[in-house]
């Protein structure tokens, strides 16, 4: 039975998240208390259903501590306010958040099409300080936290939050850089990303979840799609492996330059 106790966890602010084997459910309070002490967390959540729905809501249950699960998570001096019971936060994306922090510059205008609570927007605004970031978010709960986090990190002069479907609210013909940070049916949003670019030229950070063996094929397909849509010259200038989801399945981001 001891061998089934989780050896992995996530700590978001002062909230811990573990995934219990169903056989251990009868001991959940005891195990939750143990992890609370080890991790220094006020509350422990059990991941009982992963991430579900368009809004990617975590399916969890409090097994120890307070039902008040709102917290402030600090990462590289950025403060993310959120409720991990309502909003996802992936520690596995930390390297990409750090990369986005320094990839822009003060001359750029950026559109973040799936801003969430500010996962990529906030590091970029704090460290790169571009001219403007338009941060689009359709989930009303995430949007409210995004607005709070913009104030919390003192970037109200840089970030303009836009509530709604990015296909309706994202500004057109303004951006030097577009973050397309949603990997479910990403191609559905490609036209909007291209429309955001100033004169259909710039960089798109295109996130995908694919089979590793299809990586090369997917890159060629995306480049072909872009070239067909804008008659331009697109090429993948960089690719990043974010994390593995299952054997042979990974989350990647392609940095696509369009001239």
BAZA-520053 format. One record per residue (C-alpha): residue number from 1; residue in three letters; x, y, z. Coordinates in nm, 4 decimals. Last residue first. Example, Ala and Ser with C-alpha at 12.3 -4.5 7.8 and 13.67 -1.06 7.14 Angstrom:
! BAZA-520053
PT   k   r        X        Y        Z
PT   2 SER   1.3670  -0.1060   0.7140
PT   1 ALA   1.2300  -0.4500   0.7800
! end
This chain:
! BAZA-520053
PT   k   r        X        Y        Z
PT 259 UNK   0.8041   3.7703  -4.3875
PT 258 UNK   0.6587   3.5262  -4.1322
PT 257 UNK   0.8719   3.3741  -3.8552
PT 256 UNK   0.7192   3.0785  -3.6730
PT 255 UNK   0.8359   2.9938  -3.3223
PT 254 UNK   0.6994   2.6412  -3.2752
PT 253 UNK   0.5854   2.5328  -2.9290
PT 252 UNK   0.5760   2.1689  -2.8310
PT 251 UNK   0.3650   1.9590  -2.5919
PT 250 UNK   0.4484   1.5916  -2.6194
PT 249 UNK   0.3089   1.2451  -2.6959
PT 248 UNK   0.5484   0.9493  -2.7444
PT 247 UNK   0.4839   0.7983  -2.4027
PT 246 UNK   0.2333   1.0300  -2.2378
PT 245 UNK   0.2083   1.4011  -2.1721
PT 244 UNK   0.5715   1.5032  -2.2218
PT 243 UNK   0.6793   1.8615  -2.1613
PT 242 UNK   0.7673   2.1907  -2.3283
PT 241 UNK   0.9793   2.0809  -2.6242
PT 240 UNK   1.0763   2.4029  -2.7982
PT 239 UNK   1.1007   2.4737  -3.1698
PT 238 UNK   1.2847   2.7570  -3.3402
PT 237 UNK   1.2900   2.9533  -3.6665
PT 236 UNK   0.9996   2.7719  -3.8267
PT 235 UNK   0.9485   2.9296  -4.1664
PT 234 UNK   0.6796   3.1368  -4.3303
PT 233 UNK   0.7047   3.3234  -4.6601
PT 232 UNK   0.3845   3.4966  -4.7496
PT 231 UNK   0.0870   3.4188  -4.9720
PT 230 UNK  -0.1283   3.4959  -4.6679
PT 229 UNK  -0.3434   3.1856  -4.6215
PT 228 UNK  -0.1547   2.9368  -4.8395
PT 227 UNK   0.1790   3.0314  -4.6842
PT 226 UNK   0.0332   2.9873  -4.3387
PT 225 UNK  -0.1122   2.6450  -4.4109
PT 224 UNK   0.2127   2.5253  -4.5741
PT 223 UNK   0.4173   2.6332  -4.2722
PT 222 UNK   0.1741   2.4501  -4.0446
PT 221 UNK   0.1881   2.1303  -4.2518
PT 220 UNK   0.5685   2.1296  -4.2684
PT 219 UNK   0.5932   2.1607  -3.8905
PT 218 UNK   0.3360   1.8855  -3.8394
PT 217 UNK   0.5252   1.6416  -4.0660
PT 216 UNK   0.8483   1.7035  -3.8758
PT 215 UNK   0.6860   1.6385  -3.5386
PT 214 UNK   0.4794   1.3349  -3.6378
PT 213 UNK   0.7057   1.0859  -3.4547
PT 212 UNK   0.6778   1.2934  -3.1381
PT 211 UNK   0.3004   1.2536  -3.1418
PT 210 UNK   0.1359   1.5890  -3.0985
PT 209 UNK   0.0286   1.8609  -2.8556
PT 208 UNK   0.0727   2.1985  -3.0249
PT 207 UNK   0.1615   2.5574  -2.9342
PT 206 UNK   0.2315   2.8203  -3.2029
PT 205 UNK   0.4435   3.1199  -3.1029
PT 204 UNK   0.3754   3.3477  -3.4008
PT 203 UNK   0.6383   3.5948  -3.5200
PT 202 UNK   0.6067   3.8931  -3.7529
PT 201 UNK   0.4599   3.9897  -4.0881
PT 200 UNK   0.0951   3.9793  -4.1976
PT 199 UNK   0.1018   4.3594  -4.2389
PT 198 UNK   0.1090   4.3965  -3.8607
PT 197 UNK   0.0118   4.0591  -3.7241
PT 196 UNK  -0.3316   4.0224  -3.5631
PT 195 UNK  -0.4859   3.8897  -3.8852
PT 194 UNK  -0.2275   3.6099  -3.8879
PT 193 UNK  -0.3255   3.5056  -3.5354
PT 192 UNK  -0.6944   3.5198  -3.6288
PT 191 UNK  -0.6305   3.2957  -3.9305
PT 190 UNK  -0.4393   3.0505  -3.7101
PT 189 UNK  -0.7170   3.0097  -3.4543
PT 188 UNK  -0.8738   2.6929  -3.5928
PT 187 UNK  -0.5198   2.5550  -3.6438
PT 186 UNK  -0.4753   2.5302  -3.2677
PT 185 UNK  -0.7348   2.2535  -3.2415
PT 184 UNK  -0.6399   2.1982  -2.8747
PT 183 UNK  -0.2871   2.3332  -2.8151
PT 182 UNK  -0.3614   2.6747  -2.6722
PT 181 UNK  -0.0746   2.9236  -2.6434
PT 180 UNK  -0.1015   3.1141  -2.9698
PT 179 UNK   0.1272   3.3990  -2.8652
PT 178 UNK   0.1445   3.6662  -3.1348
PT 177 UNK   0.4417   3.8945  -3.2081
PT 176 UNK   0.4856   4.2148  -3.4088
PT 175 UNK   0.1204   4.2922  -3.3580
PT 174 UNK  -0.1164   4.5645  -3.4804
PT 173 UNK  -0.2969   4.4485  -3.7954
PT 172 UNK  -0.6089   4.3295  -3.6153
PT 171 UNK  -0.7035   4.3613  -3.2493
PT 170 UNK  -0.8228   4.0425  -3.0749
PT 169 UNK  -1.1864   4.0723  -2.9616
PT 168 UNK  -1.3920   3.8502  -3.1931
PT 167 UNK  -1.1597   3.5631  -3.2828
PT 166 UNK  -1.0071   3.6081  -2.9376
PT 165 UNK  -1.3346   3.4937  -2.7802
PT 164 UNK  -1.4083   3.7312  -2.4940
PT 163 UNK  -1.2564   3.9730  -2.2450
PT 162 UNK  -0.9642   4.1898  -2.3571
PT 161 UNK  -0.6949   4.2802  -2.1036
PT 160 UNK  -0.4604   4.5688  -2.1939
PT 159 UNK  -0.1096   4.5094  -2.0619
PT 158 UNK   0.1679   4.7699  -2.0728
PT 157 UNK   0.0685   5.0637  -1.8497
PT 156 UNK  -0.1222   4.8311  -1.6154
PT 155 UNK   0.2027   4.6410  -1.5551
PT 154 UNK   0.2387   4.6783  -1.1772
PT 153 UNK   0.2531   4.3051  -1.0965
PT 152 UNK  -0.0558   4.3028  -0.8707
PT 151 UNK  -0.2408   4.5324  -1.1129
PT 150 UNK  -0.1948   4.2975  -1.4082
PT 149 UNK  -0.2621   4.0080  -1.1715
PT 148 UNK  -0.6043   4.1424  -1.0754
PT 147 UNK  -0.7068   4.1817  -1.4403
PT 146 UNK  -0.5833   3.8308  -1.5212
PT 145 UNK  -0.7699   3.6954  -1.2174
PT 144 UNK  -1.0949   3.8407  -1.3529
PT 143 UNK  -1.0171   3.7011  -1.6990
PT 142 UNK  -0.9505   3.3543  -1.5598
PT 141 UNK  -1.2946   3.3518  -1.3969
PT 140 UNK  -1.4631   3.4914  -1.7088
PT 139 UNK  -1.3006   3.2329  -1.9406
PT 138 UNK  -1.2665   3.4031  -2.2817
PT 137 UNK  -0.9232   3.5629  -2.2394
PT 136 UNK  -0.7330   3.8004  -2.4674
PT 135 UNK  -0.4205   3.9873  -2.3513
PT 134 UNK  -0.3194   4.2804  -2.5746
PT 133 UNK   0.0423   4.3496  -2.4833
PT 132 UNK   0.1836   4.6961  -2.5501
PT 131 UNK   0.5188   4.8724  -2.5950
PT 130 UNK   0.7093   4.5693  -2.4741
PT 129 UNK   0.8437   4.5579  -2.1173
PT 128 UNK   1.0735   4.2556  -2.1629
PT 127 UNK   1.0911   4.1648  -1.7911
PT 126 UNK   0.7581   4.2582  -1.6314
PT 125 UNK   0.5397   4.2507  -1.9437
PT 124 UNK   0.6878   3.9257  -2.0738
PT 123 UNK   0.6589   3.7529  -1.7368
PT 122 UNK   0.2962   3.8750  -1.7054
PT 121 UNK   0.1749   3.7894  -2.0557
PT 120 UNK   0.3006   3.4304  -2.0562
PT 119 UNK   0.0852   3.2852  -1.7746
PT 118 UNK  -0.1378   3.5935  -1.7429
PT 117 UNK  -0.4460   3.4484  -1.5732
PT 116 UNK  -0.5461   3.2858  -1.9008
PT 115 UNK  -0.3815   3.4772  -2.1845
PT 114 UNK  -0.5123   3.2737  -2.4757
PT 113 UNK  -0.4603   3.5071  -2.7742
PT 112 UNK  -0.1591   3.6920  -2.6343
PT 111 UNK  -0.1135   3.9800  -2.8794
PT 110 UNK   0.2204   4.1618  -2.8679
PT 109 UNK   0.3296   4.5103  -2.9763
PT 108 UNK   0.7056   4.5432  -2.9934
PT 107 UNK   0.9461   4.8344  -2.9515
PT 106 UNK   1.0299   4.7711  -2.5853
PT 105 UNK   1.1519   4.4166  -2.6500
PT 104 UNK   1.0271   4.0551  -2.6638
PT 103 UNK   1.1926   3.7199  -2.5873
PT 102 UNK   1.2961   3.7831  -2.2279
PT 101 UNK   0.9960   3.6776  -2.0202
PT 100 UNK   0.8706   3.4407  -2.2900
PT  99 UNK   1.1631   3.2102  -2.2130
PT  98 UNK   1.0786   3.2112  -1.8406
PT  97 UNK   0.7164   3.1226  -1.9132
PT  96 UNK   0.8462   2.8475  -2.1418
PT  95 UNK   1.0699   2.7120  -1.8660
PT  94 UNK   0.7799   2.7181  -1.6184
PT  93 UNK   0.5413   2.5197  -1.8403
PT  92 UNK   0.5713   2.2037  -1.6314
PT  91 UNK   0.4424   2.3939  -1.3282
PT  90 UNK   0.1051   2.3984  -1.5014
PT  89 UNK  -0.1636   2.6195  -1.3514
PT  88 UNK  -0.5266   2.5273  -1.4103
PT  87 UNK  -0.8089   2.7443  -1.2749
PT  86 UNK  -1.1056   2.6565  -1.0540
PT  85 UNK  -0.9594   2.4440  -0.7721
PT  84 UNK  -0.6214   2.6089  -0.8300
PT  83 UNK  -0.7753   2.9462  -0.7320
PT  82 UNK  -0.5569   3.2193  -0.8764
PT  81 UNK  -0.3196   3.5083  -0.8063
PT  80 UNK   0.0027   3.4840  -1.0043
PT  79 UNK   0.2905   3.6924  -0.8706
PT  78 UNK   0.6050   3.7230  -1.0831
PT  77 UNK   0.9403   3.7364  -0.8996
PT  76 UNK   1.0671   3.4312  -1.0890
PT  75 UNK   0.7593   3.2359  -0.9763
PT  74 UNK   0.5291   3.3326  -0.6899
PT  73 UNK   0.1864   3.1691  -0.6543
PT  72 UNK  -0.0792   3.3725  -0.4762
PT  71 UNK  -0.3671   3.1688  -0.3360
PT  70 UNK  -0.7410   3.1036  -0.3561
PT  69 UNK  -0.8275   2.7628  -0.2112
PT  68 UNK  -1.0762   2.8478   0.0616
PT  67 UNK  -1.1996   2.4947   0.1330
PT  66 UNK  -0.9433   2.4831   0.4130
PT  65 UNK  -0.7314   2.1846   0.5046
PT  64 UNK  -0.7088   1.8277   0.3841
PT  63 UNK  -0.8768   1.6179   0.1162
PT  62 UNK  -1.0095   1.9023  -0.0981
PT  61 UNK  -1.1327   1.7531  -0.4255
PT  60 UNK  -1.0146   1.8155  -0.7798
PT  59 UNK  -1.1357   1.8373  -1.1393
PT  58 UNK  -0.9225   2.1124  -1.2917
PT  57 UNK  -1.1068   2.3354  -1.5407
PT  56 UNK  -0.9660   2.3547  -1.8935
PT  55 UNK  -1.2057   2.6337  -2.0040
PT  54 UNK  -1.3087   2.4327  -2.3096
PT  53 UNK  -1.3735   2.1306  -2.0919
PT  52 UNK  -1.1808   1.9145  -1.8467
PT  51 UNK  -0.8413   1.8969  -1.6756
PT  50 UNK  -0.7524   1.5892  -1.4700
PT  49 UNK  -1.0304   1.3946  -1.3025
PT  48 UNK  -0.9629   1.3151  -0.9384
PT  47 UNK  -0.6648   1.5394  -0.8638
PT  46 UNK  -0.6655   1.5381  -0.4827
PT  45 UNK  -0.6235   1.8817  -0.3310
PT  44 UNK  -0.4159   1.9598  -0.0220
PT  43 UNK  -0.4676   2.2813   0.1748
PT  42 UNK  -0.2556   2.4979   0.4069
PT  41 UNK   0.0680   2.3864   0.2397
PT  40 UNK   0.4126   2.3496   0.3976
PT  39 UNK   0.5081   2.0742   0.1548
PT  38 UNK   0.5910   1.8069   0.4150
PT  37 UNK   0.3235   1.9142   0.6645
PT  36 UNK   0.0454   1.9442   0.4067
PT  35 UNK   0.1647   1.6228   0.2436
PT  34 UNK   0.1164   1.4306   0.5698
PT  33 UNK  -0.2217   1.5924   0.6370
PT  32 UNK  -0.3403   1.4910   0.2892
PT  31 UNK  -0.2225   1.1336   0.3471
PT  30 UNK  -0.4218   1.1142   0.6707
PT  29 UNK  -0.7270   1.2742   0.5101
PT  28 UNK  -0.7053   1.0502   0.2011
PT  27 UNK  -0.6795   0.7204   0.3891
PT  26 UNK  -1.0096   0.5779   0.2597
PT  25 UNK  -0.9165   0.7130  -0.0853
PT  24 UNK  -0.5995   0.5001  -0.0976
PT  23 UNK  -0.7359   0.2334  -0.3326
PT  22 UNK  -0.8400   0.5161  -0.5670
PT  21 UNK  -0.4672   0.5911  -0.6269
PT  20 UNK  -0.4217   0.9486  -0.5167
PT  19 UNK  -0.3143   1.2308  -0.7444
PT  18 UNK  -0.1546   1.5180  -0.5525
PT  17 UNK  -0.2058   1.8943  -0.5473
PT  16 UNK  -0.0653   2.1252  -0.2798
PT  15 UNK  -0.1966   2.4775  -0.2141
PT  14 UNK   0.0216   2.7397  -0.0440
PT  13 UNK   0.1246   2.9036  -0.3702
PT  12 UNK   0.0855   2.6288  -0.6269
PT  11 UNK   0.2697   2.3154  -0.5159
PT  10 UNK   0.2416   2.0245  -0.7545
PT   9 UNK   0.2958   1.6649  -0.6561
PT   8 UNK   0.4843   1.3499  -0.7450
PT   7 UNK   0.5775   1.0471  -0.5320
PT   6 UNK   0.2136   0.9561  -0.4719
PT   5 UNK   0.1491   0.6815  -0.2107
PT   4 UNK   0.1011   0.3558  -0.4016
PT   3 UNK   0.4204   0.1943  -0.2693
PT   2 UNK   0.2851   0.2391   0.0832
PT   1 UNK   0.0000   0.0000   0.0000
! end
